[in-house]
Amino acid sequence: MLSVYLYSPAPQGVEDPRLVQAYVAFYRLADLVASVVHFVTGASTVSVIRAQLEMVYMPLMNPSILQVDDLHMEGIEVRLYRPWQADSIPESHRMPCIIYFHGGGWAFFSIDSYDTVTRQLSENTGVAVIAVQYRLAPEYPFPIPFDDCLRVTRHILHHGEIYQLDPQRVAIAGDSTGANLAAAVALRLREEDQDFTPTLQFQILIQPVLQALTFNTASYRENAYYSLIDRRKMIQYWCYYAGIEPTAEALYSIECGRHVSPTVRRILYSLYMADADLVDELFSPDSANIRAQNKATGTEKARAFKNPDLQEAEYDPEIAQGGAGLEARLQDAYFAPLMSDNVTNITPTLVIVGDQDIARDDGLLYYHKMMQAGVNVTLKRLPATGQGHLAPLLPPSHWSAWFTFSSSSSAWDKVYLFVKENL
């Protein structure tokens, strides 16, 4: 019976399908353990899942050439990695810095379980890295995680010299929901007085999750099941962030698009999602051949978003108004950065998406929006890569390579190169 519960079919078109199956089985087992512990002790399932993930990803030993300090900035726990001994260099020396926001559905992982990611980022680029332990949902829903990340970033921009960091050479980065936080912080800092707050050098958005209006974009439909992070799991994360209890009824209602009224839905689609079914083809490495073939066969896509949600007349006001008001919340650009009305003057950006990533079209739409606004933006597409394939990373060991996805190393090499060239 347990093997039947843990088994999932091998996903099509994705790298290392057996490894995906192994991770899906692990996450299902973690969910099962959490449910049993909750039934026996009353402990929350989220806290039990967190404990299991920390045990797997937190390194026991950290041999490193880095100086690593656990600090508090603006009352928020952070970990500062510096590729030198601060005591051995002149006090006037200032290092460039990347502030990193970890992924995990706003609810899971920590600076400990992401230590391998942030440590290797500093080691391979030669710059300082600050990992931010923002407070996690569902205990601390939006805007608290966003506020924590913004406060740490502002603190470094204003007071970086305290840590021998250069406030004029600060960048931000994040993966998955951490990329959501990075994009939101960049949007907010754009509004700051540049004579008072130094500007960011760039942002790196790795497989960003950027909107909760619809879970029926092409990438969601293609990767709805058997992915490392499937559609139902992603909706659950958004519920945590929005302060909504992710009951089976709530998840189903949101999956069907009933969390937004038909009128509001159509308006938001026309404003922000009109090209959602076109961006994959538009920014495909083989886009010219695809368009020529579609035109020759008469199957060229219409310039309209044929999302199944638009055909739905049903509306669930209980879900739409749940938490702090999901329908209103998902229109907030700091909650869902793709809903930003204006992205001009955003800091230069690197967007990394995987072809089999459930949130691929979020990243492509944001890239398209920034490109049209004249932002200096670069797109990197990773073939056969899904959500969660790049981070977190298992601690180095003789067996960790067996459980690391093939695209991970080359993807992170692209990040390291971008940092070296731009910071």
N, C-alpha and C positions, 0 to 999 in steps of 0.2 A: 504493500500500500504506500509506503513512504517513497519508494522509487517511482511510482506512478505520479505522486504529487510533485516530486522534484524534477521529473522529466519535462523537457520542452523540445519541440522539433527544431532541427538545425535551421537557422535563418538563412534565406537565400541572398546571395550577392554580397555578403559581408566577409571581412577577413577573419580567419581563425574561427570558423563556426563552432567547432568543438569547444574552444575556449569560452565562447559566448554561452554555450550550453552549461559549462561548468560554473560560470559566474551566476547565471540565472538560477541554477540549482542551489548555489550558496546563499543567494539573497532570499530564495523561497524558504530555505532551512532556517535562516535567521528570523524571518517572519514567523515561522512555526514555533521556534523556541520562544520568541517574544510573546506570542499568544498564550503559550503554556505557562510561562512565568507570570504573565498578567493574571491568568485565571487562578493560579495558586497563591500569589503574593499580593496582587493588586498593583504591582509596579506598572508604570505606563509602558506600552509596547515600544514607543519611540525611544525611551531611555534604555531599554534592553537591547534594541537594535544598535543604538549608539555604542554601547559597551562592547558588543561583538565586533563591530567595525574597528573600534580602537585597538582591540586585541590583535586583529589581523594586520593593520596598517601601521601601527605605531612601532618605530624601530626601538630595539632594546639597547643597542650601542650605536654611537654616532662618531666614529673616527673621521676627522675632518680637518682640513687646513683652515677652516673658518673660525672666526671668533663669534660665538653665539651667546646672546643675552636675552633673557626673558624680562620684559619691562612692562610698565603700564603707561599709556599715553591717553590723556583725557579720561582716565579711569578705565580704559579698555586694555585688556591683556594683548600684548603683541610679542613676537619673537623677531629679534634683529640679527640678521646674518651679515657679517662683514668679512671680506676676503683678505684681512690683515689684522694684526694685533694693534688695537687702538693706542696702547701705551708706547708703541715703538715708532710712531710717526709724529711729525710736527703737528701741533694743535691747530695750525692754520689749514691743514689739509682737509679738503672736502670731497666726499665720494658721491657719485651719482647713485640713485636709489630707485628700486621698483617696489611698490606697495602691492601685495598680492592678496586677493580675496578668494578663499577656497570654495569649491563647489560642494554639492551634497544636498540639493533640494532645500536649501536654507535651514535644514533641520539636522543634518548629519555631518560628521567629520569635524576636524579641529586642526589647530596648528601642530598638534602632535602627529595625527594620522597623515597630515600633508607635509610632514617634515622632509621626506625624501624629495618631493617636488620642489619645495622652496630652497632646500639646501643645494640641490643640483643646479637650480637656476642661478644662484650666486656663484657657485664653483665654476660653472661653464661660461659665465659672462664677465666675471671679475667686478661686478657691481654689488652694492649692498641690497639686501632684500628684507622687507618687513612683512611678516605674515600676521594677519589681523584675526584675532579670535572674537569676531563679532558675536553678539548674543543670538541664539538660535530660536527659530520657530519650532513648534507651535507655541512654546511658552512666551516667546517674544516675537510676535508677528510684525509685519510692515507697519510703521516705517522704522522700527528699532534697528534691525540689521543694517539697513541703508544709512541711518543716522550714525551708527557706530563707525562704519567705513568712511563716511564723509568727515567725521570728526578727526579720525586718525590722519587722513590725507591732508586736511587743513592744518593740523598740528605740525606735520613735517614741512609743509610749504611755508609755514610761518616761523618755525623754530628748528629747522633741520640742523642748524649749526651746533645745537646742544649735543647731537649725536655724531658730529663730524660728517654730516651729510650736506650736500649742496642743494638748497631749495630751488635753485634754477634748473636742476637736472633731476626732476622727479617724474616718474611714469607710474601708471597703474596697470594691473593685469588681473585676470581671473578666468576660471573655466566654468562652463555650464551656468548654474545659478550664480556663481561667483562672478562670471562675466556680466550677468544682469546687473549686479551691484556695481561693477566697474563702469558700465555704460551709464548707469544712473548718476554715479558720482561725477563722471565727466560732464554730463548734461548740467548738473547743478553748479559745478565750478566754472562753467562757461559764463554764468551770470555774475560771477564775482568781479569786483573792481580790480583790474589788472595792475593798478598802481599800488594796491594793498596786498593782493594774493598773487604770487607767481603762477604762471600758467603751466599746465602739465606738458611734458615733452611728447608723450604719446600714450595711447592705451592699446592693450592687447586683449582681444575678446576671443577666447578659445571655446568653440562650440556653444555660443551664447544662447540662452533661453530668454526671449525678449517680449513675448506677448501671451495673453490668456484670453484673447477674444474668441479664437477658434482653435480647436484641436482636430481640424479636418483639412489642414493644408496637405499638399501632396506628400511632403515628408512624413507627416503624422499618419496619413493613410498607408503609405508604403511600409512603415516601420511600427505599426500599431501593436503588433504581437510578436512575442518571442525575442524581442530586442533586450539588450542589457537593461535599458530603461524604456519600458513600453509606455503606451499612451495612458493607461489607467494610473501607472505610477507617477507620471509627470503631472497629471491632474491632481493627484494626492499631494504632491509637493506644493503646487499652487494654492491648494486649500490651506495647508499649514501656514504659508506665507500671508494669506489673506485673513487668517483667523477664523476659518470655517472648519467645523468638524467633518472629516472626510468619510462620511457614512456611505454605504453602498448606493443609497438613493441619491445622495449629493453627487457622487462621482458619475453615476449614469446620467443624471440631469445635465451636468456640465459637459460630458462627452457628447451629448446630443445637441449642445448649443442652446439649452433652455435658460442659461444664466444671464442672457441678454435679451431684451425685448426686441421684437422684429424690426421696429422702426429704428431704434438705436443701432441694431446690428447692421442694417443696410447702410446707414450713414457712416459708421466706422469702417465698414468694408470699403466703401468708395473712397474714403480718405486715406486709409493706411494699408489696405490689403488688395487693391485692385490688380496688382501684378503677381499675386501669390502663386498662381499656377503657371507663371511664365518664367520666374527667376531661375529655376533650375536649368531650363533649356537655355536661357539667355546667357548665363554665366558658366555653362558647361565648357570644358576644354574643347569639345567637339561641336560647339554650338552652330558654327557655320554649316557644317554638313547636316546636322539635325534639321535646321530651318529649311535648307534646300530640299531635303528629302520630304519634309512635311508639305512644302509648297508643291512639289512635283506630284505627290499622291493626293493632294487636295485635303490633307488632314491638318493644315496649319491651325493652331489654336486661336480661338477668338480672343480679342483683347478684353476679356472680362473674367472675373473670378467666379467659376461655377461651383462654388462651395456648397456641399450638401446642407449646411446650416441655413442657407438662404431659402431653401425649399421648406424649412420647418416653420410652422405657424405657432407652435406651442411655446409657452413662456412659463417659467417657474419663478414667480416673484419671491417666494420664500428663500430660494438660493440666491437670486439676484440681489436681494437686500440683506443676505446673511453676513455675519462678521461685521465689518465696518461698512458694508454695502459693496458687494463684489462688482455689480454693474458699474457703479461710479468709480470704484478702485481701479479696475482694469483700464480706465481711460487716463489714469495718472501716469505721466511719463517716467516718474521716479519709481513706480511700481512695475511698469511695463514699458521700457524705453522705446520700443517700436512705435508707440502711440505719441511720440513727440511730434509736435506741429512744426518744429524748426530745428534742424541739426546743423545749420551754418555755424562756422567758427568753432566746431568741435575740434579737439586736439587730433593730430594725425593718428590713424588707427590701422591696426592689423586685425583682420577678421579671419579666423580659421574655422572651417566647417568640414564635416565628414559627409561623404556622399550617402551613407546609410544612417545618418544621424536623424533622429526623430525631430530635432529642432533645426535641421539644416536650412529650411526656408526662412526661419526667423533671422538667421545670420545673413542669408542672401538678400532678404528684403531690406535689412538695415544697411548692408553694404550698398545696395542700389540707391537707397534714400540719401546716404552720405555722398555718394558719387555724384548724384544729380545736384546736390547742394554745393558742390565744389570742394568738398573736404578731401584732404590728402589721405586716401584710404587704399589699403592693399588687401587683396583676397587670396587666401590659400585654400585650395580644396584637396581633401585627402580621400583618395579612392577607397571604397569598401570599408570605411571607418564609421563606427557608430558612436552614439552618445555614451560617455563613460569609458571609452577605450584609451584615453590619454591620461587621465588623472582620476583618483590618486594613483601613486606608484607604490608598489610593494617595496619594503626596505631591501637593500642589496643583500643577496645571499646566493648560495650555490644553486638554489631552486627557483628564485624569483623570476629568472628569465623564462621559465616554462609557463608562467602565468602573466606574461607581459605581451600585449598585442604588437603585431608586427609593425604597425604604423607609428607606434609611440616614439621610438627613437628618432626617426626622420622628422616627425612633427615637432618634437622639442628642439631638434637641431635648427629648424626654421625659426623658432622663437629665439633661440640663443643668438643666431646670426642677426636677426632684426634688432635685438637689443644692442649688440656690439656696434652696429652701423648707425644707430640713432640715439644712443645715450652716451 
